[in-house]
Amino acid sequence: MEYQLKVELSVSPSEEELKAIGDGIAAFNEPFLPNDGAFDSGFRFALIVRNDSGDIVGGIQASVVWSYCVLELLWLSEGMRGSGVGSKLMHQLEDFAKEKGLSQIRTETLDFQAKPFYEKLGYRVYGELENIPKGHTTYFLAKNL
């Protein structure tokens, strides 16, 4: 039996296309990695910091993969950096992850970003890629909860 396959590159995939891929890998993984947390893999959430005017001045974007949390993005506006807001956000993220039965938080950062900040909070480097992106080092960090 011969198949005629067509491969498409989409820079704006639909929710339906993304769901088909996510559901497919979830079905493949299920016998090996049953969900042991409060959320299915792929659950996304955020912690948002607003000023008195309601403007967003920082936040965290994260997701759940099996029984751990992936901290995808942490951003604070220039005026918020060094004020303790980042540490407060991280503690709230850790508390939320623990409440939901997650066992670990993982993230990555570049050499000019927040590696010392994460290490101060108990995250350990478990890998690094030199010259990725060119001229920089990417660090992969994790903290067991």
C-alpha positions in Angstrom: 0.0 0.0 0.0 1.5 3.3 -1.1 0.6 6.5 0.7 0.6 10.0 -0.8 1.7 12.3 2.0 1.8 16.0 2.0 3.9 17.9 4.5 2.9 21.5 5.2 4.8 24.2 7.2 2.4 26.4 9.1 3.7 29.5 10.8 0.2 30.0 12.3 -1.2 26.5 13.0 -4.9 26.3 14.0 -6.0 25.2 17.4 -7.4 22.0 15.8 -4.0 21.2 14.2 -2.1 21.8 17.5 -4.7 19.7 19.3 -4.3 16.8 16.9 -0.5 16.7 17.5 -0.9 17.1 21.3 -3.6 14.4 21.5 -1.5 12.1 19.4 1.6 12.3 21.5 -0.5 12.1 24.7 -2.1 8.8 23.5 1.4 7.4 22.6 2.8 8.4 26.0 -0.1 7.3 28.1 0.9 3.7 28.7 4.4 4.8 29.8 3.6 8.1 31.6 0.2 8.3 33.1 -0.7 11.7 34.4 0.0 11.7 38.1 -0.7 15.4 38.8 -3.8 17.5 38.9 -3.5 18.7 35.3 -3.0 17.1 32.0 0.2 17.8 30.1 0.0 21.0 28.2 -2.0 22.9 30.8 -0.8 26.5 30.7 -1.1 29.2 33.2 0.3 32.6 34.2 1.0 34.8 37.2 0.5 38.5 36.2 1.9 41.6 38.0 -0.1 44.8 37.5 0.7 48.3 38.8 -1.9 50.7 40.4 -3.0 51.7 36.9 -3.7 48.2 35.9 -0.8 48.0 33.5 1.1 44.7 33.3 4.6 45.2 34.6 5.7 41.6 34.9 4.7 38.0 35.1 5.3 34.3 34.6 4.1 32.1 31.8 4.3 28.3 32.6 2.9 25.0 31.6 2.6 21.5 33.0 4.4 18.5 31.5 3.4 15.1 33.2 4.2 15.8 36.8 6.5 18.8 36.5 6.2 22.5 35.7 8.0 24.3 32.9 8.6 28.0 33.6 8.5 29.3 30.0 8.9 33.0 30.5 9.6 35.3 33.5 9.6 39.0 32.7 9.7 42.1 34.9 9.7 45.7 33.6 12.8 47.7 34.3 11.3 49.4 37.3 10.3 46.1 38.9 13.7 44.5 38.7 15.6 44.2 42.0 12.5 45.0 44.0 11.8 41.5 45.3 8.8 41.0 42.9 10.6 38.3 41.0 11.3 36.3 44.1 7.7 36.7 45.2 6.5 35.5 41.8 8.8 32.5 42.0 7.5 31.6 45.5 3.9 31.8 44.2 4.8 29.6 41.3 6.4 27.0 43.5 3.4 27.1 46.0 1.0 26.6 43.1 3.0 23.8 41.6 3.2 22.0 45.0 -0.5 22.5 45.6 -1.2 20.8 42.3 1.1 17.8 43.1 3.9 18.8 40.7 7.3 17.5 41.6 9.7 19.9 39.9 10.1 23.2 38.1 12.3 23.4 35.1 13.4 26.5 33.1 16.1 27.8 30.9 18.0 31.2 30.8 20.7 32.8 28.8 24.0 33.9 30.2 22.9 37.6 30.2 19.6 36.9 31.9 18.8 35.4 35.3 21.0 32.4 36.1 22.2 33.9 39.4 18.6 34.8 40.4 17.5 31.2 39.8 20.5 29.7 41.6 19.8 32.0 44.6 16.3 30.5 44.8 17.7 26.9 44.9 17.6 26.0 41.2 20.5 23.9 39.9 22.0 23.9 36.4 21.6 20.4 34.8 22.8 21.3 31.4 24.1 24.0 29.1 24.6 24.7 25.4 27.5 26.9 24.5 27.2 29.3 21.6 23.4 28.9 21.5 22.3 31.4 20.5 25.5 32.5 18.8 27.8 34.2 21.2 25.9 33.2 24.3 25.3 30.2 26.6 21.9 28.7 27.4 21.5 27.2 30.9 18.9 24.6 31.8 17.9 24.7 35.5 15.6 22.6 37.8 14.4 22.7 41.3 12.7 19.7 43.0 9.7 20.6 45.1 
